[in-house]
């Protein structure tokens, strides 16, 4: 298939009756619980949002016909990736493979498929329990998340700035995600750890637990997009936060940024940016200052702090400025 034939393939797919416009899509590696067999987290090496890379979308949807359908509704779909999926994708991507192989920064979605090929060659597309380790997820409508894969896709869209803060439906995400013990980037079910505590400790294999939460930390999923974003304590930013277009500095101590919250540009943060709070460029949040979020206290109106504001040390802000 040459480049022109690839364009024809994409055009024909978009005009077909099976085409559904995606809000976002991508391929992730999932971690599956040893006890519950549920998905504990999903990591996307790259993702596509709202009109991006629709040629790749056609390729992955066509390849998904060869894959295991894990779930599918009018709002989203998740497929387990197998050898047939990888083979079909590489066949359709053929016009661009030489360029992707010679330049690792080109065609990021193709790079993901090439890495999947390596995993397939090692026999690692499935877990020891026979479940798909890699998933293709598509979100069609911005409704309540129905899978961990779609929840992580939305959180990544927020952290990368592909979706504006407070623009996505995140209701029910706490009920969807398990509370787990995180050791590095690996989640452990708390119940499994309790049941195996004696054996793990006697074997010297008990994990170093960094924290316990439903969400990973920002830096576990996102590389800061600008070199002048500084995070002096990785525990202080939750996945799903947005850190603006550069110049953001988060000091240690009482500082914190929750998911679906953040700063729009250069900002000094030594306080708390709670969930759904948006801070304008040039604003300084003093040590111990706290901005009221929407997850507690009955506040239903998300707060916005404008540009070039100063919130003094230990101040509390409950209104927009």
C-alpha positions as CSV (number, residue, x, y, z in Angstrom):
1,X,0.0,0.0,0.0
2,X,1.5,3.4,-1.1
3,X,0.8,6.7,0.5
4,X,-2.0,7.5,-2.0
5,X,-3.7,4.2,-1.4
6,X,-3.4,4.9,2.4
7,X,-5.2,8.2,1.9
8,X,-8.0,6.4,0.0
9,X,-8.3,3.8,2.7
10,X,-8.7,6.5,5.4
11,X,-11.2,8.5,3.3
12,X,-13.3,5.4,2.6
13,X,-13.3,4.4,6.2
14,X,-14.5,7.9,7.3
15,X,-17.3,7.7,4.8
16,X,-18.4,4.2,5.8
17,X,-21.3,3.4,8.0
18,X,-19.1,1.9,10.8
19,X,-17.2,5.2,11.3
20,X,-17.7,6.9,14.7
21,X,-16.1,10.2,15.4
22,X,-13.6,9.8,18.3
23,X,-13.2,12.3,21.2
24,X,-9.9,10.6,22.1
25,X,-8.0,7.3,21.6
26,X,-4.8,5.6,22.3
27,X,-3.0,2.4,23.2
28,X,-2.0,1.7,26.8
29,X,-0.2,-0.9,28.9
30,X,-2.4,-2.0,31.9
31,X,-1.5,-3.4,35.3
32,X,-4.0,-6.1,36.4
33,X,-4.6,-7.0,40.1
34,X,-3.4,-10.3,41.2
35,X,-6.5,-10.9,43.4
36,X,-9.4,-9.0,41.7
37,X,-8.0,-9.4,38.2
38,X,-9.3,-5.9,37.6
39,X,-7.4,-3.1,35.8
40,X,-5.5,-1.1,38.4
41,X,-3.9,1.5,36.1
42,X,-3.3,2.3,32.4
43,X,-0.2,4.0,30.9
44,X,-0.4,5.7,27.5
45,X,3.0,6.3,25.8
46,X,1.1,8.6,23.4
47,X,-2.5,9.6,22.9
48,X,-4.7,11.4,20.4
49,X,-7.4,13.9,21.1
50,X,-10.2,15.6,19.2
51,X,-9.4,15.5,15.5
52,X,-5.7,14.4,15.9
53,X,-4.3,11.6,13.7
54,X,-7.5,10.3,12.2
55,X,-5.5,8.2,9.7
56,X,-4.1,6.3,12.7
57,X,-7.6,6.1,14.1
58,X,-8.7,4.3,10.9
59,X,-5.7,2.0,11.1
60,X,-6.4,1.0,14.8
61,X,-10.1,0.6,14.3
62,X,-9.5,-1.7,11.3
63,X,-6.9,-3.6,13.3
64,X,-9.3,-3.9,16.3
65,X,-11.5,-6.2,14.2
66,X,-8.8,-8.8,14.7
67,X,-8.6,-8.1,18.5
68,X,-10.4,-9.1,21.6
69,X,-13.4,-6.8,22.3
70,X,-13.3,-6.2,26.1
71,X,-16.1,-3.7,26.3
72,X,-18.1,-1.5,23.9
73,X,-20.9,1.0,24.4
74,X,-22.1,4.1,22.6
75,X,-19.7,6.1,24.7
76,X,-16.4,4.2,24.6
77,X,-14.8,0.9,23.6
78,X,-11.8,-1.1,24.8
79,X,-10.0,-3.9,22.9
80,X,-7.3,-6.3,24.0
81,X,-4.4,-6.2,21.6
82,X,-3.1,-9.5,20.2
83,X,-0.7,-10.6,17.5
84,X,-3.3,-10.2,14.7
85,X,-3.9,-6.6,15.7
86,X,-0.2,-5.8,15.5
87,X,0.2,-7.6,12.2
88,X,-2.8,-5.7,10.6
89,X,-1.6,-2.3,11.9
90,X,1.9,-2.9,10.5
91,X,0.4,-3.9,7.2
92,X,-1.7,-0.7,7.0
93,X,1.2,1.5,8.1
94,X,3.6,0.0,5.5
95,X,4.0,3.3,3.5
96,X,5.5,5.0,6.6
97,X,7.5,2.2,8.3
98,X,10.9,3.1,6.8
99,X,10.6,6.7,8.0
100,X,9.5,5.6,11.5
101,X,12.3,3.1,11.7
102,X,15.0,5.6,10.7
103,X,13.7,8.4,13.0
104,X,12.4,7.4,16.5
105,X,10.8,10.9,17.0
106,X,8.6,10.5,13.8
107,X,5.1,8.9,13.8
108,X,4.7,8.3,17.5
109,X,1.6,6.1,17.0
110,X,3.6,3.9,14.6
111,X,6.4,3.8,17.2
112,X,3.9,2.3,19.7
113,X,3.0,-0.4,17.2
114,X,6.7,-1.2,16.6
115,X,7.2,-1.6,20.4
116,X,4.1,-3.9,20.5
117,X,5.8,-6.0,17.8
118,X,8.8,-6.4,20.1
119,X,6.6,-7.4,23.0
120,X,4.8,-9.9,20.7
121,X,8.1,-11.4,19.7
122,X,8.9,-11.9,23.4
123,X,5.4,-13.5,24.0
124,X,4.4,-10.6,26.3
125,X,1.2,-9.3,24.8
126,X,-0.7,-11.2,27.5
127,X,-0.3,-11.6,31.3
128,X,0.5,-14.9,32.9
129,X,-3.3,-15.2,33.5
130,X,-4.0,-14.9,29.7
131,X,-5.4,-11.4,29.8
132,X,-4.4,-8.7,27.3
133,X,-1.6,-6.6,28.8
134,X,-2.0,-3.9,26.1
135,X,-5.4,-2.2,25.3
136,X,-6.7,0.0,22.5
137,X,-9.3,2.5,24.0
138,X,-11.6,4.9,22.2
139,X,-13.8,7.5,23.8
140,X,-16.7,8.6,21.6
141,X,-18.6,10.8,23.9
142,X,-17.7,12.8,27.0
143,X,-19.9,10.9,29.4
144,X,-19.2,9.2,32.8
145,X,-16.1,6.9,32.4
146,X,-17.0,3.2,32.1
147,X,-13.4,1.8,32.3
148,X,-10.1,2.5,33.9
149,X,-8.6,2.8,30.4
150,X,-10.9,5.7,29.5
151,X,-10.5,7.4,32.9
152,X,-6.7,7.5,32.5
153,X,-7.1,8.7,28.9
154,X,-9.1,11.7,30.1
155,X,-6.7,12.4,33.0
156,X,-3.8,12.4,30.5
157,X,-5.7,14.7,28.1
158,X,-6.1,17.2,31.0
159,X,-2.4,17.0,32.1
160,X,-1.2,17.5,28.5
161,X,-3.5,20.4,28.0
162,X,-5.3,18.7,25.1
163,X,-8.6,19.1,27.0
164,X,-9.0,22.4,29.0
165,X,-9.4,22.0,32.8
166,X,-13.0,21.5,33.9
167,X,-14.1,20.6,30.4
168,X,-14.5,16.8,30.9
169,X,-17.0,14.6,32.6
170,X,-15.2,13.0,35.6
171,X,-18.1,12.1,37.8
172,X,-17.7,8.7,39.3
173,X,-14.0,8.4,38.7
174,X,-13.3,7.8,42.4
175,X,-15.6,4.8,42.4
176,X,-14.0,3.4,39.2
177,X,-10.4,3.5,40.4
178,X,-9.2,1.2,43.1
179,X,-7.3,2.5,46.2
180,X,-3.9,0.8,45.8
181,X,-0.4,0.8,47.2
182,X,2.1,2.3,44.7
183,X,5.7,1.2,44.6
184,X,7.4,3.2,41.9
185,X,5.0,2.9,38.9
186,X,3.6,-0.4,40.0
187,X,0.2,-0.7,41.9
188,X,-0.5,-3.4,44.4
189,X,-3.9,-4.3,45.7
190,X,-4.1,-3.7,49.5
191,X,-6.0,-6.9,50.1
192,X,-3.4,-8.9,48.2
193,X,-0.6,-7.3,50.2
194,X,-2.4,-8.2,53.5
195,X,-2.9,-11.8,52.5
196,X,0.7,-12.2,51.4
197,X,2.4,-10.0,53.9
198,X,4.2,-12.7,55.8
199,X,5.6,-14.5,52.8
200,X,6.6,-11.3,51.1
201,X,8.5,-10.1,54.2
202,X,10.1,-13.4,54.9
203,X,11.4,-13.6,51.3
204,X,12.6,-10.0,51.4
205,X,10.2,-9.1,48.5
206,X,7.8,-6.8,50.3
207,X,7.5,-3.7,48.1
208,X,8.8,-0.3,49.1
209,X,5.4,1.5,49.3
210,X,5.6,5.2,48.3
211,X,2.0,6.1,48.9
212,X,-1.6,4.8,48.9
213,X,-4.1,6.4,46.6
214,X,-6.5,5.9,43.7
215,X,-4.5,8.2,41.5
216,X,-0.8,8.0,40.5
217,X,1.4,11.1,40.7
218,X,1.7,13.4,37.8
219,X,5.4,12.6,37.1
220,X,4.5,8.9,37.0
221,X,2.5,9.4,33.8
222,X,3.7,12.8,32.3
223,X,7.0,14.2,31.2
224,X,6.7,18.0,31.7
225,X,6.2,19.6,28.3
226,X,8.5,22.5,29.0
227,X,12.0,22.5,30.5
228,X,11.3,25.4,32.9
229,X,8.5,23.6,34.7
230,X,9.9,22.7,38.2
231,X,8.4,20.2,40.6
232,X,10.6,20.0,43.8
233,X,8.5,17.1,45.3
234,X,6.9,14.5,43.1
235,X,4.3,13.8,45.7
236,X,2.8,17.2,45.4
237,X,1.1,16.9,42.0
238,X,-1.6,14.4,41.2
239,X,-2.1,12.9,37.7
240,X,-4.8,14.9,35.9
241,X,-3.3,18.3,37.0
242,X,-2.2,20.8,34.3
243,X,0.9,22.9,34.7
244,X,0.6,25.4,32.0
245,X,2.8,26.5,29.1
246,X,6.0,26.8,31.0
247,X,7.5,28.7,33.9
248,X,5.6,26.9,36.6
249,X,7.4,26.3,39.9
250,X,6.0,24.2,42.7
251,X,7.9,24.4,46.0
252,X,8.0,21.7,48.7
253,X,6.1,22.0,51.9
254,X,2.4,22.8,51.9
255,X,2.2,23.1,48.1
256,X,-0.1,20.7,46.2
257,X,-2.1,20.5,42.9
258,X,-5.1,18.1,42.6
259,X,-6.4,16.5,39.5
260,X,-8.5,18.7,37.1
261,X,-6.8,21.8,38.5
262,X,-3.6,23.7,37.8
263,X,-1.9,26.9,36.5
264,X,-2.2,28.3,33.0
265,X,1.3,29.6,32.8
266,X,4.3,30.9,34.8
267,X,3.4,30.7,38.5
268,X,5.0,30.3,41.9
269,X,3.1,27.8,44.0
270,X,3.8,27.3,47.7
271,X,0.2,26.5,48.6
272,X,-2.7,24.3,47.7
273,X,-4.5,24.3,44.3
274,X,-7.5,22.1,45.0
275,X,-9.6,20.2,42.6
276,X,-11.2,22.3,39.7
277,X,-9.2,25.4,40.7
278,X,-7.6,27.3,37.7
279,X,-4.8,29.8,38.4
280,X,-3.8,32.5,36.0
281,X,-0.4,33.2,34.6
282,X,1.9,35.3,36.8
283,X,0.1,34.5,40.1
284,X,2.0,33.8,43.3
285,X,0.4,31.4,45.8
286,X,2.1,32.0,49.2
287,X,3.3,29.4,51.6
288,X,0.5,27.4,53.1
289,X,-2.2,29.3,51.1
290,X,-5.2,27.2,50.3
291,X,-7.8,27.7,47.5
292,X,-11.1,26.0,48.1
293,X,-12.0,23.1,45.6
294,X,-15.2,21.3,44.8
295,X,-14.6,17.9,46.4
296,X,-15.4,19.0,50.0
297,X,-17.1,21.7,51.9
298,X,-20.2,21.8,49.7
299,X,-18.7,24.3,47.3
300,X,-20.2,23.7,43.8
301,X,-18.8,26.7,42.1
302,X,-15.2,26.1,40.9
303,X,-12.8,28.9,41.7
304,X,-10.7,30.8,39.1
305,X,-7.7,33.0,40.2
306,X,-6.8,35.6,37.6
307,X,-3.4,36.7,36.2
308,X,-0.8,38.4,38.4
309,X,-2.5,37.9,41.7
310,X,-0.8,37.4,45.1
311,X,-2.3,35.0,47.7
312,X,-0.5,35.7,51.0
313,X,1.1,33.2,53.3
314,X,-1.5,30.9,55.0
315,X,-4.4,32.7,53.3
316,X,-7.7,30.9,52.4
317,X,-9.5,31.8,49.2
318,X,-13.1,30.8,48.7
319,X,-14.2,33.1,45.9
320,X,-12.9,33.7,42.4
321,X,-10.5,36.6,41.9
